[in-house]
Amino acid sequence: EIVLTQSPATLSLSPGERATLSCRASQNIDSYLAWYQQLPGQAPRLLIYGAFYRATGIPARFSGSGSGTDFTLTISSLEPEDVAVYYCQQRSGWPLTFGGGTKVEIK
Amino acid sequence: EVQLVEAGGGLVRPGGSLRLSCAASGFTFSDYWMTWVRQTPGKGLEWVANLNRDGSERHYMDSLEGRVTISRDNAKNLLYLRVDSLRAEDTAVYYCARDNNRRDDYWGQGTLVTVSS
């Protein structure tokens, strides 16, 4: 099973700051990584797939990068509505796995 | 508009079984793989199962293998998840999602399953 480790567990930033979220895979997953955003009390929403492709309707301040084992989700300028938990998921092989999540808070 | 609506959750006794359903609309259901994901209270997301377009290929979370069955009825645009021998640790919100070529691009709002005596 491919293990995904997300860091930090919690990120507390001021509006307008840059948020950098990390996801590390226990083995090479090429670019088969997706990022999801889960707003409080809501279902997850697809943000990024294929490591760096933005999903339909996702603002340009969200970007993904990386390949192999190290991946990053960047929010270029944090907005109050970005308060959420962010999960990475590997789509390289079965069983599919999620990371433990990073909670983004506003200071 | 793509919509996924889960149903079938509720309170179940330990050792019992349940079948969840997911009604799909707004897209050609038979063209897509489908996914079940669960989220235990206050915890993260756990992938549960995936099913291919015609129901002939299934993949399951290792720890649930043998207790869970994913299936679909393409004529009725319905996805199902049956879970047997339920345990307290199966208490979770269960989400269905559309698998669009290695990404779950639409999600339902989830149905809560509570396993308790």
Chai-1 contact restraints between the chains, C-beta under 6 A:
chainA,res_idxA,chainB,res_idxB,connection_type,confidence,min_distance_angstrom,max_distance_angstrom,comment,restraint_id
A,A34,B,R103,contact,1.0,0.0,6.0,A-B,restraint_1
A,A43,B,Y95,contact,1.0,0.0,6.0,A-B,restraint_2
A,A43,B,W107,contact,1.0,0.0,6.0,A-B,restraint_3
A,A43,B,Q109,contact,1.0,0.0,6.0,A-B,restraint_4
A,A43,B,G110,contact,1.0,0.0,6.0,A-B,restraint_5
A,P44,B,W107,contact,1.0,0.0,6.0,A-B,restraint_6
A,L46,B,R103,contact,1.0,0.0,6.0,A-B,restraint_7
A,L46,B,D105,contact,1.0,0.0,6.0,A-B,restraint_8
A,Y49,B,R103,contact,1.0,0.0,6.0,A-B,restraint_9
A,Y87,B,L45,contact,1.0,0.0,6.0,A-B,restraint_10
A,R91,B,R102,contact,1.0,0.0,6.0,A-B,restraint_11
A,W94,B,H59,contact,1.0,0.0,6.0,A-B,restraint_12
A,P95,B,M61,contact,1.0,0.0,6.0,A-B,restraint_13
A,P95,B,D62,contact,1.0,0.0,6.0,A-B,restraint_14
A,L96,B,W47,contact,1.0,0.0,6.0,A-B,restraint_15
A,F98,B,L45,contact,1.0,0.0,6.0,A-B,restraint_16
A,G100,B,G44,contact,1.0,0.0,6.0,A-B,restraint_17
A,G101,B,G44,contact,1.0,0.0,6.0,A-B,restraint_18
